[in-house]
Amino acid sequence: MGVIPSSAKDIFNTLLLMMALFIGPILNDVVETGDALYTLKLFVDHFTTLRGIRDVIIAPLTEEVLYTAAIITTLSQSPYTSSDKILIMLPPLFFSLAHVHHGIELYMNRAAPVPTIVLSTAFQVLYTLLFGIFTDFVFLRQRNVWGCIVAHSFCNHMGVPSISVDTPRWKSWRYIYYCLLALGAYLFKELLYPLTQSEYTEA
């Protein structure tokens, strides 16, 4: 009986951690639309399109079950790969390399110059590597893949935070936005351990 409330709390805390990290992009969406309810509607609508279902439901579910839960559970059975450091660092390598196919598709379709494709693919591999390290950390702390799935879904919806904004209605917003990006990084650092703490977390 107590497992369900605890798991729900872990999932909510992980989502809260993601929202703290993305506080800049979240508020930027509200500023750009000028309507918080409309921004929320766009978020909900993302779950009703075929592309949205793929990006925020199917991909997070399958990728976290495979690259986080399944691989970590398998590696933890071996004395050679059962240390937390290996379990946090090794599976994300598979996860990040699995995204190289995007670069191959761009090259096959001649969608961009080769240097651009290489840089884009390298960035995506690095980004997914870092995200994989984070979800592995969460999984090992909470012993629950659902928090990882929710975090993955949220990040897929938000995308990579923009480093530049253009809001003609509010000229000073870009400077506030940069401060919010820094605040988000700070909050993530400070809240990482408290919000991933669970009754299943080993001391």
Buried (B, 14 or more C-beta within 10 A) or exposed (E): EEEEEBBEBBBEBBBEBBBBBBBBBBBBBBBBBEEEEEBEEEBEEBEEEEEBEEBBBEBBBEBBBBBBBEBBEEBBEEEEBEEBEBBBBBBBBEBBEBBBEBBEEBBEEEEBEEEEBBEBBEEBBEBBBEBBBBBBBBBBBBBBBBBBBBBBBBBBBBEEBEEEBEBEEEEEBBEBBBEBBEBBBEBBEEBBEEBBBBEBEEE
